[in-house]
């Protein structure tokens, strides 16, 4: 089979396919190319003559000796299953695993046993089978299975139903033979279920192995070897992952990642084909992919170059025109640099000649001095727990559907609630979705040091992206020009940008890419409503941890066995910390440092009263204190908002209304509403159903700040407002806001 056919023909060919079983020669040749060896090198290492290997590959030796095949298998790095297939072919009998199924998901779902398709009836078994194949060799968790089988919510009996569907899938995947001899095809794990099969029994597994081998061959002396391996890898695909499945399964992160690996393989295949002057062979692959990825400029640019290199200039220009019109209609943007350069080459009838590195790897757009994609993410937080709903929202940034995929997410919340921890944890977990790298910066929006300006960030970002030195901004006046260059370099890149600790929307807007290929995650103590309304950002609000998550976090620091041994004391400690991750981490660190029991430390914190913040600190580390985190937000407030925050610490009840706050502060309701909104935007007060209150630790901090006279005056206003009107009761608790409102009304 020619290399062209390998890239575009029957998807079941290649190692593990059905059309080549029983023919040893083509399979040996395919394995040798996959290993990146010439006939001479493979024969020498296997201890046979080059002529003997040539005869085997050309089919002249239809029944090679067993020891010859074993020597070749060891030389070419074949798996046990692949060797068993070769030996079966050499015996001219059926392969050893005729009864074992092959599961194909790179396109519509297909199950085969040998050459025979196996019908998979029923929606639920098909969903489960597709999920298990997607996750293989990792297990699918119970939660994932539940979400895939019942996207609108599971029934009460879903645990038993899952067991029923697993049993049905086991029957489908079980090999022929006596029931007692059947190994389980789906095994139970502590978290869910796993498909028990070698990687070459799924087309996704075969593709991943071939792609990994191809990427190891990128610097091989002979680019033909790289091209042959990529061709064989792309031959596994018949369409998008699980093309006939439900959208919820097609949008699963594992499916999205697989589609992205296909794009990566196709781009490298096209580059190598252009290098070898065989661009026409890659046109069918690229043409198929641009229909799946209609806005991917890199694929379109290579299709344009491949068509032009094959003498199809008119078709190449049509590809450019269609993409330009689509980008304008759907995104309102112009084509990026790479696509414009390809268009100009076609217009000038100057097909590109790829430059070669020292190892013959094709190079197109990257600047000569850029060697590796940026990888600037800081280390993730130790013992990260919870936040599953927020992680699912962040996962929409890597959704497969470009039209439904946001490209900006804003993580907001109170000081110490874990915004940066969530952003960095997710970024590390999904870094494979961003092959062009990750950029990170602490914008110091709330920091003892001055906040960074956009120009301060653009210069290092441009250097990381490979911008030439003369293009870097030297003066704030060049900031707009630097931002334009930054957006140009980001065009058509799948790159993640993490902008941590932002002050406001204006600080981050110049750092947002123009194209939607990558993703941006922003963390801030402010709500950043402007980015949500004007820039289409998804806002993710973080709250404190629930008691179980708080104890889990405490256990990750102080030891899960210690927490289990003192469960009640651990729960009390988490409660005293208000569920705030920063406070829990500090308390856990102090437990370890002092070798104290959890009960002792809980009693110490409980006895501190309003001085609890003095205990929630780490000796010798000024940054590791809850008070410092609160202070950075407090100092950023205007004077009137600071005063309102201090006064709220004198509140006897859990919360109050706008009118009550006006009575407490001696202001008008309108002024009070504005100040409370400012505090809520900074996440220093909690707003629920028109009522405002302070969390326990923030209340302690507010009481620290207020002076004696100011506190006395506030308490006097409380007494007077209560005396002027009878207090109302709400939900069984005194609600001072009624008397406050009457007091404010009488003054008006």
N, C-alpha and C positions, 0 to 999 in steps of 0.2 A: 504494500500500500504506500502511495506517495505521501510526502509530507503534507501536501495540499489536502489530500483526502483525510489525513489524520486530523487536520484542524477543523474540517468542515463536514466530514462524512458521518457514517453511522456512529452514534454515540456509544454503542456497546463494544467497540473495538478496543484494542490495546490490552495491556495486562489485566487479566480478570474479566475481559469481555468474552462474548460467545462466538464471534465470527472467526476468531483465530484459534480456538481450541482445536487440538488435533493437528496443528501445523507448528512444529517446533521451531523451524527456521525463522520465520518472521518474528516470533516471540523473543527468541534469543537476540536477534538484531535490535528489537525495540528495547530490551533490557540493557544491551550494551550501550546504546545511545543514551539511555537514561543515566547510566553510570559515567558517561563522558569519556569512554575509552575507544581508541581505534581498534581495528581488527588485530593489528600486530601486537598492541599492548595487552589486550584481553587474552589473546592466544598464549603469549609468553607467560603471563601470570598464572594461567590455568594449566600450563605444562603441556599444551598441544601445539601443533603446527598451525601457522596462519592459513595454510591451504585447507586444513581440516575444518577450521572454524568457518572459512568462506563456504565450503561445501555444505556445512550444516545450515548456515543462514540462507543459502540459495535453494535449499530443499533437496540437494543431491543426496544427503545422508538422512533418510527419513526416520531411521531408528538409531539415533546415537546411543552409544553405550552409557550405562548408568553412571559409571565412575566419571565419564567425561562430563555429563550433565551436572553431577555434583561438584566437580572442580569449577565449572563455569558459574554455577550458582554461588559458590563461595567468592569467586572473583568479582562477580557483578552485584553482590550484596542482595541476593534474592531472599525473600521471606520463605518460611517453611511451606506456606500455602502455595506460593508461586512455584517452588521446586516440585511440590506434589503434582501440580498441574502439568508441568513439563514432563515428569516421569510418566504420568498417565497418557499424555499425548504420544510419548515415545513408544508406549505399548499398544498404540492404536485403539485402545479401549476407551470407555467413558472416563472423564476425569474423576478423581477421588471424591470430589465434593458435589457430585451431580445433585444430591439431595439437599445440599445447603443453599439457602436463598441468597440472592443479591438484591440489595435495596437501593433503588435509584431515586434521588430527590432533586438532581440538578436539571430541572424541567418538571413535567408532571410526575406525580408519584407512581412508580412502577415497582412491583415485586416480581422477581424471577426465581425459579428453581431450575438450575441448569439453563437450557434455552427456552423453557416453557414459562410464559407469564402466569402469575398466580393472581386471580381476582381478589381484590380487597373490598368487600362489601361493607356498607355502613359508614356513616359520617364519623362517628366517634372513634372507631378503630383506625380510620385513615388519619384523623387528627393526631391520635396518640402515636401511631407509627411514624408520621412525619416529624413529630417533636423528638422522639427517641433518636431518630436518625440524625436530626439537626444537632443534638447535644452530644452524640457519640464522639469520643469514648467517655465523656463526662455523663453523670446521671442527670436526669430531669427531676427537679424537686417536686414535691407534692403540690406546692403552690403553683408552680409553672404548669403542671398538668391540669390542675383545676382551672386556671385562667384560660388555658387553650381550649379545653373541652367545653367550658361554659363561659363564654366571654361576657354574657349579661348577668352572671351570678349563678353559683352552683345551687342545686337542690339540697335538701337536708341529707339525703341518702348518698351524697356524692362519694364518701369514702368507699362504700361497698360497690358503687357503680364503677369507680376507678379499678377496683380489683377485678370486676367482671370484664372490663375492656382489656386489662392487662392479660387476662386468661385467653381472650380471643386472639390477641396479638401473638401470644406464645404459640397458639395452635397454628397460626399462619406462618410463623418463622421456624417452627420445628422441622427438623430433617425427616426424610422418609425412614422408615424402619420401625422396629418394635417400640412401643411407647416407653417401656422401662429403660431403653437405651438412649432416650432423647435427653441431651443436656438442655438446661433452661436457656432459652434465647433472650429472655428479659429477666434480670435478676433484681431482687430487692436490695436497696442500700439504706443506710441510716436516714437519708434525706429524701429518697424517692425511688426511682427505678432507672436502670441502666441497660442499654442494649449490649448484650454479650456477643460480640463478633469481632473478628479481626478487621483492621481498618480497610483492607482491600475488598471487604464484602459490601461496602457502600461506595457509590461513585464519588461522594464528597470526600471520603477518606482517601480514595485513590488520587483524587485531584490534589488534595493537600500534600500528600507525599511527593507527587510529581512537581508541584510548585516549589516545595521546599528544596527539592533536589535541583530544580532549575535555578533558584536563587543562589544556591551554593556554586553553580556553574557560571555565574555572571562574569567571573574573571578567568574563565578557562581560556587557554590559548586559541582554541578553535571555536568561533561563534556558531558554527554548524551544530555543535553539540548542545549549546544552549537553545538554539532554535528548535531542534528535534524534541528536546524535553518539554519545552513550552507548547509545542504543537500537540504532543501527546496529552498534556494536561488539559488544554482547551477542548480536546476531543471528548472529554467526559461530559460536556455541557450540552443540553438540548433546549435550554431556555432558562428563565429566571428560576431561582430556588422554589420548589413546590408551586409551580406555576398554576396548578389547578386547585390549590388549597384556599382556605378562608384567608381574608386579609389579616386577621389577628395572628395567624401562623406565619404568613409571608413577612410580617413586620417584626417578627421575633428578632432580638438582637443577633442571635446566631445566624439567622437567614440573611440579615443585612450584612453581617461580616463576611459571609460566604460570597454574596454578590460583589462585595468590594474586592475580595481576593481575586475574583474572576476578572474584574476591571484591571486590577494591577497586573495580572498575567497577560491580559490582552495588550496593555500598553507596552510591556516589555517585549512581547512577541512582535508587535508592529515595529518597534525600534530595531529589533534584530533583523526582521525581514527587510527593512529599508537599508540596513547596513550591508546585507547580503545581496541587495538588488533583486529581491524576490517579493516586492511589496504586493504584487497582485495576489499572491497566495494568502495574504492576510486580509484582503478586502472583505470577503464574506463574513469573517469573524467580526470585524469592526462594524460592518453594515448591520449585522444582527444586534450588536450591543448598543449602537446609537438609538435604536428603537426602544430598547429597555431603559437607557439612560439618556433621555432626549435633551438634557441640558448640560451634559458633561463635555466641557470644552476640550479637554485633553483627548478624548476619544474622537471627537469631530476633527480636531487638528490632524491627528494621525490618519484618519480616513481621507481627508483632503490630500495629504502628502502621498498616501499610498495610491489614490486614484491618479494623481498627476504623474507619479513615477511610472504608472502603467500606461500612460498616454491618454488618460480619460480626463482632460482638463475641463471640459464642459460639465461633466458630472461632479468634479471637485468643486467648481464654482457654485453649482446648485446646492451642494451640501452647506457651503458657507452662507448662502442667501437664506436657506431655510432656518439655520440656527440663529442668524442675526434677527430675523423676523420673530422667531419664537422668544428669544431673550427680551426683545423690546415689548412684546405683547404680554408676557407672563411676569417678567421681573422689572421691566423698565430700565434695563442696563444695556450697555454696549458690549460687544465681544471683547474678551481679554487679549492680552499681549500675544499669547501663543497662537490663538486662532487668527489674529490679524497678520502675524508674521507668515503663517502658512498661506493665507490668502494672497499676500503680496508676492510670495514666491511663485504661486501659480500664475498670477497676472504677468509677471516678468519672465515666465517660462524658465525659471531657475529652480528645478527640483533640488531639494537639500541633499547634501552629502554629509552624513553624520560624522562628527569628529570622533576620534578614537582615543581612549585612554591608553595607558601603558599596557592594560590587560585586554584591550579590544572590546571594552564595554561601550555600547552606544550612548552618546550624550546629545541632548537637544537644547534645553533652555537654561539649565542650571549654570550660574556663573562659575568660572574656572576655579576660583578659590574656595568655593563651598563644597565641603566633602561629606558632611553628614547633616541630616535634618536636625533642627534644634530639639533638645530634650531638656527643658528648663524646669520641669515640675519639681517642687520640693518633696521630701519624703512624706508619705501619708501618715495620718494620726494612728498611733498604736491603739489597738483595742477598739476600733471603730464598731459601733453597734447601732442597730435600728435604722431609721430613716428610709425604710423600704418604699413608702409612697413617694417620697421626694426623689429617690433613685429612679423610680419608674418615670417620673416627669422628666428628669434629666435625660433618660434614655430616648425621649422623643427627638433629641438633637441628632441621633444617629439612625432615625427611622429611614426606611428604604424609599418611601414616597416623598420626592422633593417638594411636592405641593403642600404636604401636610407637615413637613419638617421645619420647626422653627430653627433659627440659627443663633438666637441669643436667649440665655437663661439668667435670671437674676435671683440669687439666693439672699434673702434678707432676714434679719432677726436681731434680737437683743444682744448686747455684749456678752461674750462667753457662751453663746448657745450652740456653737459648733459649725458656723457657716464655712469657714476655711477648711475645716476637717472634712465636711461633706464634699466640697468642691474638689479637693485634692484626692480624696478617696475615689470618687467617681472618675476623675480624670485618669488616674492610674488604672482603674478597672477597665476603662474603655479606650485605652491608648492605641490599641490595635486598629481602631476605626479611623485613626488619623495618621496615615503613613508618612505624611509630610512633616510631622513633628508637633511639638507642643511649646508654646510661649507662655511664660509666667512672669507676673510682676506684682509686688506689693505696692499699691498706689499710696499707701500711708494716709488714707483719708481720715482715719482716727489713729493717730500715732504721736508719740512724743517728738518725733522728727517732722520737719515740714512736709506737707503733702506734695507728691510729684505732679508736675505739669505734664500735659500730653507730649510736649517737645522733649522732656526728660526721658520719656519712655520710648518715643519713636526711634531715637538714635540707637540704643542697644537692640531694639527689635529689628531695625533695618540691617544692622551688622549680622545678627543671627540669621536673617533671611538671605544673606549674601550680597547685599547692596554694595556697590563700589564706594570707596571712601569719599570721593568727591560729591556723592549724592547725599551724604549725611548732613543733617541740619547743623549749621554753625551758629545760628542766631534765631531767637524766637520768631523773627519775621519770616523765616523759611519754614515755619511749622506747617503751613498749608501745603507747600510743595512736598515736604517730607511725608505728610499724610497721604498725598496722592501717590507717591512712589510706593508707600507701604501697601496701599490698596492694590496697586498694580502687581506687586510681587505676590500678594495673597490670592490673586485671581487664579481660579482653577486648581487651588491647592486644598487638600483635605487636611486642614491644620486646626488644632485646638488652641484657643487663646484663653487663659485664665487671668482675669483682672481682679485681684484680691483687694479687699478693704477699700472700696471706692467711696469717695466723699459724696459726689452727686453725679447727675447725668452728664453735665458738661465736661466733667473730668474724663469720661470714658468715650464720648461720642467720636472724637478724632481717632480713637484706637479700634473702632469697629470696621471690619472689612466690608467692601462694597458688594462682592459676590457672595453667594450663599453656599459655597462648597464646603466651608469649614464650620466651626462652631465657636461661640464665645460664652464663657461662664463668668459671671460677675458676682462678687459678694459685697455686701454693704450693710451697715447699720441703719441706713435710710431706706425708705420704701422704693425710691427710684421710679416713681409713678410715670415720669416723663418718658423713660425708656419703654415702659409697657404701652403707653398710649401712642407714642410717635414712632417707635422703632420695632414694634411687634415682639417685644421680649416676653418670655414666659416667666412670671414671678412665682417664686417658691418661698413661702414663709415658713421659717423654722420656729418651733416652740420648744419648751423644755422637754426632757425625756420623761416617759411614763415610769412608774415605780419599777416595773420589771426590767426595762431597758437601763434604768439608772443602776440597779443592782448588778446587771451584767457588765456595765462599764466599770463599776467599782471592782468587780471580780477580775477584770482584765488587768487591773493595776495591783490590787492587794491580794490577789489569789482567789480563784473561784471556790476552792475548798474552804477557805476562811469565811467567805461570804455565806456559803451553804451552812457552815457550822454555826453562824450567828445571824440567821436570816432575819429575825425580828429587829436586831440592832442595825443590820445593814439597811433594812427598809426605813428605819428611823433616821439614819444618817443621810440617806438620799432625800428624805423629806426635809430635813434641816437645810440641805443644800439647795432646796427649791427645785430639784431636778435639773439644775443648770450644769451642763457637762464640764465647764471650767471648774466650778466649785467641787464637783465630784472627783475630778482628776486630782485637784490639789489635796482634798481630804484623803484620797487613796495614797498619794505620794507621802503624806505625813504619817499615815498608818505604817507604811513600809519603813520610813526613816526612823520612827520612834519605837518600832516593834511593839506597838500597843494593840490591845484588843479593840474590836469595832465598838463594843458596848462602852468601853472607857472613853473612846474618842467621841462617840455620840453624846455621852453625858457631859463631856467638856464643852462641846458646841452648844448643847441645849442650855447649859448654865451661863453661857456668855451673854445671853440676851441680845441687846442691840450692839454689843461689842463682838458679835460673831465674825465680822469681817476681819478683825484682828487675828482670828484663828485660821481663816481661810487664806493663808499665804505660805510661801515656802521660804525658809530662811536663806538669805544670801542671793535670792533671785527676785529683783524688784519687779520684773515683768509678770512673774507668776503669782499674782494676787488678784482676787476678785475686785478689790477696791480700785486698783489701777485700771482695770477694764471699764468699770463704771465711770471713773473720773474722766477718761478720754472722751466719752460721749457727753458728759455733763459740761466739760470745759468748752465744747463746740457750740453750746446753746447761747442764744442772746440772753441778756440780763433778766428780762421779764420772764422768760421761760425757765431760767434757773430758779428764780424766786418761786414760781408756781410749783416746780418740782420739790423744792424744800418744804413748802407748805403742805403738799400732799402727804408728806411723812407724818403729819400731825393728825391725819384722818383716823377717827376711832373705828370706823367700819371698814368693810372690804373694798368699797368703791363709792362713787358719787356721780351725780349728773353735772351737766354744764352749769346749771343755775346754782347748784350747791358749791361748785368750785368758785363761782363768782362771789358767793357770800363768804367763802373761806378766805379768798384773796382780796376782797374789797374792791372788785372790778365789775365791769358790766358783763352780762352774759356773752355778748359778741366778742369782747376781748378774751374772756375766759375760754370760749370755744376755739379761738385762734391759737391760744397758748397750749391747750390740750392737744390740738391737732399737731402742733409742732413737736410736742413730747411723744405723741403716738408715732409720728413719722420717724423719730429717732429711736423708737422701740424702748423708751424709758417708762412709758405707762402702757397698760393693757386696756384696749377698748373692746367692749362687748355690749352690743345692743344699746348703744348710746350712753353707756356708763363707763367710767374710767377708774382704774385702780392701779396700785403698785404691787408687784411681786414682793415676797417677804424680804429677800436680800436687798432689793432696791429700796424698800421702805427703811431698812436699817441704815442704808447709806444716806438717804434723805435726812434722817434724824441726826446723823453725824454732822451734817452741813449747816443746820439751822442754828442761829444764835439764840441766846436766852431771851432777849427782848422780843425778837421776831416770833419765837415760839409762844411767848406769853401773850402777845397781841393776837396771834392766830387762835389760840385757845379761848381768849376773851370773845373774839368774834363768834366762835362756835357756841359758847354759852348764850350770848345775846341772841343769835339766830334761833336757837332752840326755845328761848324764852318767849320769842315773838310769835311762835306758831307751834301747835301741837305736832309731835312727831308721828309719822305714819309708820305702819308696819308692812313689810313686804317679805313673803316667804318665811315668816316667823322671826325675822330679824329687824332690829331698829333700822330705819332708813332715814338718815338725817337729811337727805336731800329735800324732803318735803318742807321742813322748817327752813332750810337754807333758801329754798325758792321763795317762800313767803317773805323771808327777811329781805331778799333782794328786791321783791316786788314792792314792799312797803317803802324801801329807800327810793325806788324809782318814783 
